[in-house]
């Protein structure tokens, strides 16, 4: 062992009370790992086993930041276990189902005792010792049941800790923070404000009533075993989004990222503006490597999914007959633990939800078009499909078998591209899924873009409504014209041409906006104003029960639904970031609450189709040629 490493090892050992961490470090050093990376691996895995730390080091062998002296960030939480924890997890699950994600779903149920702070890898064990001493001193001072009262506002819902119990917890936090700051040379800040357990945060105001009703099913007096738990996270990715890989992806190019199913990926939203559509650039939590990966191979994960639990100590013990036995499995960090009593409580709410739904008269389903042909083959796709005399032929099976007839030049399809064959299949599949869910479409509107009209047609075919419901072509639904590459409004097919091409068009419909009113390179404010006006006019025109289906563009999902549910427009940069991530046939669904005279956004009736890339194949390459 090198002299500096020996000195550092000795310095760390002198401050230890427990022998086990030194044994772990010694074993890693004996395997030939440098002291600083060995300590980094132990800190990143919670100093649990040699196998965990060794696996982490092997996985991070190509991590460019492996040798960087970047410490972990640590936080001290008070976490519930047992029946009360199960009820909270059921609330997490049900609130997400009924109202969608909010900020609280990024974490697990907890009361913050100390905010996140940094600690050098070689001094982490001092935190363990400090936490154990503080927990031993306070373990009998809290009663089995904390005093919790429900508090609600338009953006926050949670339990506040009663003053008498909060003062004990604050004293515990101060004891830990002062000793940890002194012995581990880190700045630990105890939480001295109103202690609380958050149930929901930053949700839509119209969901407040539903969330309150769900929260009232939780008994805050439920006996619970509270534990003081120390967690850590990678401080470099605090403001990143966390994605979970749904499938394995093997890189096709040197700048792409290898991911395995279940991997977590850190993605910085501010770095995605120049990335090709359908791709993101991110850093693997498992390997530390960075690269491009297909976005549709991932799903949104919770921020705390990547956190590491280091140590936990019982702070308030529940009666023996209510505590978890040694033979029972531990609750997962973000696991969904079934609770029959909570489920019974929730059934008291469901009739109320159904009574609300019974007053729903209409729904609005806003959908992006299917896969467009230039999305696969590029902007010059048409040149690949024209003979020398200008006739169209199918150069690949994913090109349309034919193009609809139009009176003007076929070259106009370059700025108004059709769906690919996969796009047609996607659209019909979505229609069939909507039919399976019993969705009744009363009227359908489409952007004048050919890809949108084709999507609407094939969705109707999947719904078996193509002979009953006709498509209303609404020019006001066209996307933000600033995004048009040609800086001009495309030459769309006329309603007559569409009808002659066998599209089920309502030729009697007169749009709220004329094609001539669309301005090239309109400002964001002008686009938002146009979208707000057209959705109001559509809602006014369709007064009958059923679902109003609107087929538009990625931009339509935000620009049409936000004014409908009473939310202001996003900042233009945020808007662009959101739109870029909307996949083909991505959708949003809003329901009307007639008695309350407002709309709310809920889960769409079907999920979006996920599919992978399929590269062109030349049989000569690698088969015939050496």
N, C-alpha and C positions, 0 to 999 in steps of 0.2 A: 504494500500500500504506500502511495506517495506521501511525503511528509506533510504537505498542506492538508491532504485528505484525512490523515491520521489526527492532526491537530483539530480539524473541524469536527471529526467524529467524537473526539474526546470532549470537546467543548459542549457538544449536544448531550453526551452521556452524563456529564456532571449535573445537568439540570433535570434529569429524569428521575421519576419515582418508580416507574414501571419498567420491568426488564424486557417485555415483549417487543416494543418498537425497536430497541437496540438490536435484538435478535434478528428482526426483519432487515434492518439496514445492513447488519454484518453479513447476512446471507446474500444480499444483493451485491455487496462489495466483493464477496468471495467469488461470485459469478463473473467478475470482471467489469461490472458497470461502474462508471465514475460516480463519486459521492454525490455531486450536485444533481445528476440525472436520477440517481437512485432515490434521493430524498424527494425530488419532484414527482416521481412515480408513486411513492408512498403517500404524498399529500393528495395527489389526484385520485387515488383509489381508497382513501379513508384509512390507510394504514391497517388493513385487515389481514391480508395473507400475502405470502411471498409469491404465490401463483398469480394473484391479481396484479401485483406490481410488475412482475416479469412479463405478463401478457401485455400490459400497458406499454412497457418499454419496447417490446418487439413490434407492437402495432404502430408505434410512433417513431420507428427507425428512420423514416423519410420525412419526419416533421421538421420543417425548416426552423421552427422556434424551439426545438428541443433543448438547446443549450442556453436559451435566453433566460435571464434571471427574473422571470415573471411569476410572482406569487399568486396563490389562490385568494379569492375573497371569501370571508366567512361571516355567518350570521347565526345568532342564537334565537331559536324559536321555542315557544311553549306549544306542544302539539297534543291534541286529544287522542285517546285510544279507546277501544271498547265500543259499547252500544252508541254512545254519543257521536263518536267518529263515524260509525256506520250510517247514522242518520244524516250527518253532514254530507257524506259522500253521495247518499241518495238524493239529497237536495242538489248537489253539483250536477248529477246526471240528469235529473228532471228539469232543472232550470235551463240547462243547455238544450234539452229536447224541445221545450216549449218556447224559449225565448232566444235561442242561439247563444253563441259565445259572448262572454264579457271578460273584462280584465281579471276577474277573480279566478277564472278557469285556467289562468297561466300558472297557478300555484295550487297547493293543497291546504286544507284547513289548519290555521295556526294563529298564534298571537305573537307579534314581534316583540322580543325583549331587548335585542341589540341589533342595530342596523349593520349592514355589510361593512366589513373592515378587512384590511390586508394583513397577512402574517407570513413571515419568511418560512420557507419549507422546513428548515431545521429547528424551528421553534414551535411547530404545531402541537407537539406533545405537551408543551407547557399549558396550552389551552385545555387539553384533555384533563390534566391534573387540576387546573383551576376550576373547571366546570364540576368535576367530581367533588371537590371540597365544598364549593358553594351549594351544590345540590344536597350533600349530606347535612349541611347546616340548616337548610330551609325545608327539607323533605316533610317535616311534621307540622309545619306552620300553616299550610293551606288545608282547608276542609276538602272532603272528597268532591264536593260540588261547588264550582265557582259561581259567584253572583253575576248573572248575565242578563242584560235587558236589550230588547230588539230596538234598533234605531233605523229609520228609513228616510231617504230624501230622493230627489229626482235622479241622482247619479250614484247613490251609495246605499247599501243595505248590509247590516251586520249587527253583531252583538257587542255592546259596550260592557266592560268589566266594572263591577261595582267598586266604589272608592276604597272600601276597607281591604278587599282582596287585591285590588290594583296596587295599593301602597306596599303590600308584602312583595308582590312581583317586581315592582320597581326597585325595592331594596335589594332583592336578589340580583337583578340586572346590574345595579350599581356595584355590588360586591364583586361580581364576576368581571365587569369591565375594568374596574380600578386595579384589581390584581393582575388581570391579563395584560393590561397596558404597561404595568410596571415590570412584570417578569418576562413578557414576550416582546417587549419593545414595539408595540403596535398601538394604534389609537383606536380604542373601542368606545363607541358612543352608545350608552344605554337609552332605551326609548322611555322618555319621561312624560310624553303627552298622553292623551286618553288612550288606554289600552283597549284593543278591539280585536274581534275575530270577524274578518270580512266574509260576507256571503255572496255579494255581487257588487261590481264596481264598473262604472262607465258603461252603463247599459242604456238602451233607448228609453226615454221617459215614459212612453206608453206601456212599457213592460213592468213598471213599478208595481202596479196593483197585483199582477200575476205573481211576481216574485215575493211580494209580501204574503200572499196567501200560502205559497209554498213554505215560506219561512215559519209561518205560524204552526206548521205541523211538527216543527222541531221543539222538543221539550228542553229548554235551557237548564232545567234542574236535574237532568239525567245524570246519574252518578257516572263519573268518568275518571280514568287514570291519566293524569297529565304528566308529560315527560318534557324535560328540557333537552332539546336536540340541537346539535351543532352541525350546520350544513356548509358546503363550500360550492363555489361556481367559478368558472373561468372568467376573469374580469375583462378580458378582451372582447367578449361577445355579449356584454350586458344589454346593449340596445339593438341587438340583432333579432331577426325572426328565427324560430327553431322549426325545422321541418323533419319529418320522419320518413325514411325511405320505405315505400311499399313493395318495391321490387329490386332485384339486383341489376346493376348497370355496369357493364364492362366498357371501358373507354375505347372509342374508335380513333381518337386523335390524342396527341401528347398533352394537350391542354385540358383534357376532360378528367373527371374525378371518378375513381372506382368507389362504388357504394354497394353495400350488402343490405339485404332486407332487414329492416329494423334500425339501421344506422340513423343517427341524428346529424343534421346538417345545419350549420350556422349561416344565415344569409343576411347581408346588409342591404336593406331596401334602397339606400341611396346610391348603391353601386350597380344597379340593374338597368339603368336607362339605356346603356349602349349594348346590352346583351340581346342576341337574336330572340325573336318571339318564340316562346315555348321552352326557353332555356333559362337557367339561373346560374350564377357563380357563387359558390359557397365553400365553406371549410368543414371538413369532416370532424365530428367530435371524437370518433374512434381512432383516427390516424393523424389528425392535425394537418393533413394535406388539403390543398385548395385547387379548385378547378371547376369546369362547367359540367352541368348535369341536366337531364331533361326534367322540367318542372312537373310534368304529369306522372312522374315516377314517385312523387312525394305527396304527403299530406301535412297539414298544419299540426304541430305538436305543442305541448305546453313548455313554457320556459323552464320550469322546475324539473322536467324530465331528465335534464342533463346534470342536475345537481348531485352532489355526493353527500350521503349522510355519514358523519364521522363517529360521533358518540352521542348517546342519549342516557339520561339518568332520571329516575322517577322523582318527581317533585311533590306530587300529591297522590297518595295511594287510595284507591277505591276499596270498598269492602271486599273481602276475599271471595265471596260467592259471585261477585260481579266482574272480577278481573279475568283477563284472558289466561287460560291455563297453558302450561308449557307445551302441551300436545297440539294446541291450536296454531294454525299458521299466522304469521304476522301479516298485517295489512300492508298492501303495496303503497308506495309513495303516492301514486296517482290512480290506484286501483279503484274499481267500482265494487264495493262490498255489498252484497244483497242484504236487505234488512226487511224481514216480514212485517215488523211493527210499523216501520216507516212506510212500506208499501200500502199497508192498511190505512195509514193516515192520509196518504196521497189520494186514495180512492175517494176521500171526502171532498177533494178539490176537483177531481175529474168531472163529476156531474156539473159543477159550476162552469168548468171550461166548456163542456158540451152545451150548456145552456147559452153561453156566449156565442159559441159557434153556430147554434141554431138560428141566431139573429143575423148571421153573415149572409149577405145577399149576393155579393160579387167577389171575384178574385181577379187579380192581374198577374199574369205570368209573362215576364219579360225575358226573352231568350236571344242569345247571340246566334248568328248563322253557323252552319256546319263548316267543315274544312273546305276552304276555297282552293282552286287549282293552283294559283300562283303562290300559295303558302307552301306547296310541296315542290313545285318546279321553278319557282322564281318569277320575276317580273317579265322575263322574255319567254314565258311558256308558250305563247301563241306561235312564235317563230319556229318552235320545235315541231309544230303540228301542221304547218302549211307546205303544200307542194309548190313546185316552181310556178305553177299557174294560179296559185292562191287558194287552192281547195284545202279544206280541213281533213286531216286524217288522224287516227288515234295512235300516237307514238308510244304510249305506255298504258297499261290496263287501268291506271288510276286517272287517266284523262277521260273526259266525257266521251261516250260513244259517238255522239253528234252534238252540234251546237244549234240552238234555236235559230230560226230564220229571222233576219231583220233587214229592213229596206236599205239602211245605210251600210257603211263599210264593216266587214267582219273585224277590222282592226280595233273597233270600239270595244271589243271584248277585253282588250288589254287593260283598260281603265274600269271595266265593269265585268270582272271575271266570274265564271260560273262555279258551281261546286265541283269538287273532284268526285270520283265514284265512291270513295270512302265517305265523303261528306253527305252524299245521297243516302248511303247505308246508315250513317249516324242519325240522320234526321228521321228516317222511317223507324229506326229502333226506338228513338225517344218517343215518337208518336204511339208506338205499340206499348211502351212502358206506361205512358199516361193513360192509355185505354185500360190497362190492367189495374191501375189505381182508381179507376172510375171517374176520371176527370172529365167534366162536361164543358166543352168549349162552345160558347155562345156566339162569339165573333172573333175574327182574326185580322190583325193589321200587320202590314209589312213595309219596311223601307223599300224604296224603288230599286235598290241594288238587286241585280239578278240573283246573286247568291242567297239573299234574304227571301226572295220570292220562291226560289226553288226549295229552300228549307221549309218555308210555310206549307208548300204543296205536299212535300213528302211527310211532314209531321201530320198533316190532315189525312194522308193516306194510311199512316200507321194507326190513327184514331178512327179510321173508317168513316170519316166525315167529309171526304173530298167531293162527294156528290150532294152534300147538304149545306156546307158552309163555304162561302166564297171569300176570297182574299181581298181586303181593302188596301190598295196601294197608297200609302201616306208619305209624300215627299218630306214632310217635317220630321220623319223618323230617321232620315239619313244621318250618318255620323258627322262628327265635328269636321267641317270642310278644311280646316287648317291642316289636317293630317293627309289630305290628298296630295300624292307625290307630284301630280301634274299641275298643281295650283289652280285647277279648273274643275268645274262640276262635270262629272262623267256624262257622256251621252247615253242615257238609259233607254231601254226598249220602251215603246209606248204601250199603253194599256191595250190597244187594239192588237199590236204585235204579240203581246203576251197571251191574249185570249186565243189568237190564231195558232199559237204554239202549244195549245191545249193546257195552259195553266188556268186554274179555276179562279178567275178574276171577277170581282164585282165591278162591271163596266159602268154601273150607274153611280158609283161612289165618287164624290168630288172631295179631294183632300182639303184639309184645313190650311195647308201651305201649298202653293203652286211651285213647280220646279223652277220657274223663273225667279222666285223669291229667295232661293238658296244663294247665298253670297259666297264666292270663293274666299278662302283664307279668313273666315269670320273669326272674331275674337272669342275668347273663352266665355266672356259675359254674354255675348250674342248667342252662342250655342246653348248655354244654360237657360237663357230666356226662351229660346225657341223650344227646347225640350220641355220646359215647365208648361208652356202654353199648350203644346200638342197633347200632353198627357191629360191635362184638364179637359180639353175638348173631347178626347176619346172617352173619358169617364162620363162626361155629360151625355154623349151620344149613345153609349151602351148602358141603358138603364135596367135591362133585363137581368135575371139571375144567371149565374154561370161564370165561367172563366173567360176573361178577355185575354187572348194570346197575342202578344206583340213580338214580332221577329225583327230584330234590329242588329246592332253591332255591339262590340264589347263596351263601347262608351254608353250605350243605351241603358245598361243595367244600373249604373249609378245616376245618370242624368234624368232618368224617368222615375225611378223609385224614390229617391231622396225627397223631391218636392211632394210626392204623393203622401209620404208618411210624415211630412212636416219638418224635414231636416234641411239645413242650409247646404248650399253647394260646397264641395271640397275646394281647397286650394288647387290651382291648376296643375302644380307639380305633383301633389298627392294624387290628384285625379288620374294623371297619366300613369303613375306607378300602379294604381289599382287596376286600371283598364288593361295594362300590359299583361297582367297575370290571369285574365279571364280566358278560359279555354273555349274551344269550339263547342257550341251548344251549352255554354254556361248559362245559368238562369237564376233569377230572383223571383220570389212569389210574395205578393201582398194580398191580405184579406181585408175586406171592409167590415167594420163593426158598426152596423147601421144605427143601433140605439145611441152609440157614443159619437156618431157622425165623424169617424176618423178611420184611417187605414193603419194596419200594422204589418210589418214584415215577419214572415214565418218561414219554416223550412219548405223548400220546394217539394212537390209531390214525388219526384223521382230524383235519383242521383245522376251526376254527369258521367258520361261514358269516358273511361280512361283507356288509352291505347298507346303503344310504343312506336318508335320510329322504325321504318323498314327501308334499308338502303337498296339502291338499284344493284342488280346482280348481273355480271357478265360471265357466262359459263366458260368462256375461254380462259379467263384469268384464274390461275391456280388449278384448273382442271386439265386443260390441254397443254398450256404452256409450262415449261420448266422454270 
